[in-house]
């Protein structure tokens, strides 16, 4: 009889540079939130395998090169205690990496955070370490883990006559490198993230020689020219020149990012208030974020307004702050419900708002007046 029992080993999630394979290729663990459009991998189809200790459930997460097995150990009366990870594809947990769960909320609706750990993975003849973190939830007999895996490869790539350092982050968390972001109508399927360092004249985030951070598969503007990047099965990067018409956009904020969903391209953009080069297309804005220190404005929806970018012209976009409050009123019979929503300068609904303190603002106060200006009602709204 097989018994699933896991010892708890705590490991710090830091940038781990692994032994460089031939050609200067390096693999590094990375905070998974570094990737553009990062979304946790939801693991939720848990079941108790035959022979397992009571309180232990396992889920196999399918990956292109073999499954990843995740187990939750809930033995005892205090809720989930640890998460065990088996990246060998066997699910035998012979040498699992185990993360202790720090409980944030106990009781009927449990929530806890995994201690960051690193896991060894083998792909295409290469061995590398992956940083893993996540959140654990339990409600009744249902359990789930929002898993976040962070790894990137670093190599050099030639753009024309210039050799630059390129990092490829596994943005879609399938333990493969080189997945392109695919346009699907007005939606898109997210792929990996590219970071190109030391490229002058990019007109990209930060301007000058600041790193260029884009979605893998989108055209990349380096040193005044467009390129298409590809990666081979043995992790060799290549940049092929492209002939594209170029326009520019500008957003008057110091630290912002967004995704532009076009008819031909999906473009990750961001930086400061300087102009950014983009291929000519008609775009809609989605996943806009603006930061000032810990303060954050996040708009996850997609704009209805189309932005036509034309060759040689600059389009100034009004996005993000200032934020406006819009009352929302529903009436059914004699019952009236009053609410409010926040929108950014372009009309995008604000999905998250944090003040410089890191906290969300106090809820708004609603007052109702009659035609003479006499106050009839006042109340403080609640977040919900």
N, C-alpha and C positions, 0 to 999 in steps of 0.2 A: 504493500500500500504506500502510495506517495503522499507525503505530508509537506504542505507548503509552510515553511517557517522562515522568517526573514530577520536578519540582524540589522540594526540601524547603524548606518555609517553616514556621518555628516561631512560634506565636502563643499568648499567655497566655490562659487561660480565666478571665476575671473578669466581674463583672456589667457588661454593656454596655447602657446606656440609649440606645435609638434615638430618632430624631426622632419626636415625638408626633403622631399623626394628629389630625384634628379631634375635639373632644369630650374631650380629655385622655387618650385611650387611649395606653398605652405598651407596648412590647415590650422584654423584658430577657432576656439569657442568664442561666442559673441552673445551679447544680450539680444534675444530674439526680437525684442521691440525695436531694434535698429532697422529692421526691414520695413520698406514702404508697405502700407496697407496691411500691417501685421494683424493677424487674427489667430487666436488660440485654436489648437486642435481639440475639438470636443470628443472626449472618450466617454461613452455612456452605456454601451451594451455589455454590462457586466453580468457574470453568472458564476455560480459556485462549481468548480470542476470536481470530478469524482476524486475522492480521497483527500480533498483539501481540509485544512483545519476549519472548524466552524468560525464564521466571521471573516473568512478570506474569500474575495471574489476576484475574477480575472477577466480581462477583455483583450482580444487580439485586434490590433489596428492594422489594417492592410496597407502595405507600402509597395511601390513598384518593384523593389528588390527583396521582398520578404517582410513578414509581419513584425510589428513591435508589440510585445506583450506587457500589459500594465495590470498590476494587482493592488488591491486596497486591503489592508489589514485592519479590521474593525473589532478584533478580539478585545473583550473587556466591556466595561459599562460606560466608557467615556467617548464613544464615537470612534471614527477612523483615527488610527494611530500612525500609520506609515503607508507609503506607496513604494512598491518594488517594481523595478524596470528590468526587462529582459530583451535586449536588442539582438540576440543571436538568431532569432527566427524560429527557435525550437519551442519556446514556451515552457521549458523545463525548470527555469529559475535555479540552475545549478550554482551560478555565481552572480546573483542579482545585485544591482546597485539600488540601495534603499534610501529613501528620503523620509525623515520624520516630518509629521504634519503639526504645524503650529495652529491650534484651534483659535479661530476668531470669534465664532459663535457656536455654542453648543445647544443641545435640545432637539426639538422636532425638526428644525431646519438648520442642519450643521453646515458650517463654512470654515475651512482651514486653508492655510498656505503651505505648500511644500518647501522644505529647505532646498536651496539650489544644489544640484549634483552634476557630475560629469559622467558620461557613458562612452565606452569605446565601441566604435562601429567600423565595419569593413565593407568597402564598396569598390568595385572595379580594380581589385588588386591593391588598393590603398587603405590604410588604417588611420582613423582620425577620431578625435574626441568631440563629443557633442554636449553642450551645456543644456541642462533640463531644469525647468522650474514649472510651477503650476498652482492651480487652485482646486480644492476638493470640496464637493457639495454632496449632501445627503438629505433627502426629504422622504420620510416614510421608509419604504424598502427600495427606493431609487437612489442610486449613487452615480456621480459623474466626476470627471477630472478635466479641467481646462488645461491641457498640456501645451507647454511652450518649449520648443527645441531650437537652440541657437548654434549654428556652425557656419563658417565661411571658408572659402579657399582664396588664397592670395597668390597672384602670379604677375608676370609682366606681359604686356601686349603692345604690338607696334602699330602706331597710328601714323601712316605716312612714313616719315623719317624719324619719328619720335617714339621712344620706348617708355611706357608709363606703367606704374603699379595699378593693378586692377583687383578689386575684391568682389567676389560673388557670394552673396548671402542667400542661404536656403530659405527664401521668403515664404514658400508654400509648404514648408516643413514636411517634405517627403524624403529627406536624406539623399536628394539628388541635386546636382548643380546644372544650371542652364535651362530651366523651365521658363518659357516665354509667357508673358502676359498676353492673353488672347482676347480680342474684341469679339463680343457676342451681342450684336445689335447695339442697344444703348447701355448694355451691361458689359462686364468683362470678368475673365477668370484670371485671378492673380497668379503671378509666377515669382521668380527670384528677383533680387535687388542687386544692382551694380553700383559700385563706388569706384570712381576713377580719380587718382590723386596726382597732383602736380601738373595739370593741364592748363597752360596759359591760353588766354583769349577764348575761353569757353562760353562766356556770357551766361554761365550756369549759376547754381546756388552759390551766393557769396561773391561771385565775380572773380576776376583775376585768376590766381592759381589755387583757389579754394576747391575742395573735392566736389566732383560732380556725382550726384546721387540720383539714379534713375531706375526705372523698371527694366528688367532684362527683356529684350525683344523690341524696345522702342529705339528709334534712331538716336544716336549720341553725337552731340556737337562738340568737337575737339579741335582747337587751334584753327578755327574758321572753316571747318569742313564737317560734313555728316558721315557717320560710320554705322555699320550694322555689325554687332558683336555676336560671335558664335563660340561654342565650346565643344570640344570633341569628347569621345568616351574616355580618353586618357587625360582629360582635364587641360588640354591645350587651347588657349584663347587665340582668336583671330579676329581682326577688324577689317571689314571690306568697305571701301568708300562708296558713298551714295550720292546721287545727284538729286537734291531736294530744294524746293523753293522755301525760303526762310522768312518768317515774320517774328515779331517780338511781343511779349506781354510784360506788364509792369503792375505790381501790387504795392501800394504805399505803406508797407509795414516792415518792421525790422526782422521778424523771424516767423515765417509762414511756410506752409506746404499745401499742396492740393494735387488731385488727379484730374487731368483733362481727358474726357472721353469723346473722341472724335468719330468721324465717319470712316477714317482710314487708320488712325493711330490711337493708342492709349498712352498718355504722357504723364510721368511723374515730374512735378515742378515744385520749386520752392526756393527760399533764400531770404534776401533782404529786399530793399526798395529799388534795387537796380534792375534794368531790363533783362529778360531771359529770352534766349532764342528758342523758337519752336517751329516745327514743320507747318507749312500752310495746310489748314484743314478747318472744319467747322466743329467746335468743341462745346461740351457742357461740363460745368465744374461739379466735382463731387469730392467728398472726404477732405474738406478744407479744415485746416488747423492753424491757429495763430497763438504764439506764446510770447509772454513778457515775463521772464523768470519763471516762477511757479504758476503764474496766471495763465489760463488756457481758455480759448474759444474753439469748440469743435462742432462742425456741421457735417454730419454723415450722409445726408440726403444728396440728391442730384438736382441741379438747377434746371428749370424748364427753358430758360432763355439760352438760345444758341449764340456762341461767340465766333464770328467769322474772322479768321486770321488771314491776312493778305500779304503777299510778298513785299518786303521792304518797308512795311508799316508797323508802327507801335500801337498796340491796343492796351489802354489803361483800364484795369479791372477794379471795380469797387467790390471788395470782399471783406469779410470779417467786421471788425469794429468800425464805427460805433454800432452797438447792439440796441435794438428797439423792442419794446414790449407791445404785443398786440392782444387786445381782449378777445376772448372766445366765449360766446353766449349761446346756450341751448335752452329752448323752451319746449316743454311737453305738458300740455294742459295748463294747470295753474302753477306748475313747478318750473323754476328757472335755475339753471346751473351756470355759474360764472367761472371762467377760467382764464388763463393767459398763456401765450406762447412767446418765446423770444426768437427774433429773426436777426440775421446779420445785414450788412449794408446792401447785399444783393437780393435779400428776401429768403435766403436759405434758412431753414429752421435750425436753431441751435440745439444740439443734442447734449452738450456738456459745457458747463461754464464754471470756471474756478477763479477766485479772486487772488491777488498777490499773496494773501495769507495761506493759499492752498485750499481754502474752503469754498463751498458754493455760497452765493450771495443769499441774504435773507429773503424769504418769500415776499412777493409784492402784496400791497394792501389795496383793496378795491373799495371804492366809495361810490354810492349812487345818490344822485341829486335830482330833484324835480325841476320843472321849468323855471321856477323862481329862484333856484340856487340853494334851496333848503336841502340839507343832507338827510336822506331817508335811511341809509344803511351803510355800514362800513364793516369790513371783515378782512382778516389776513388769510391769504390763500395757503394751501398746503402743497408740498411737493408730492407728486404721485404719478 
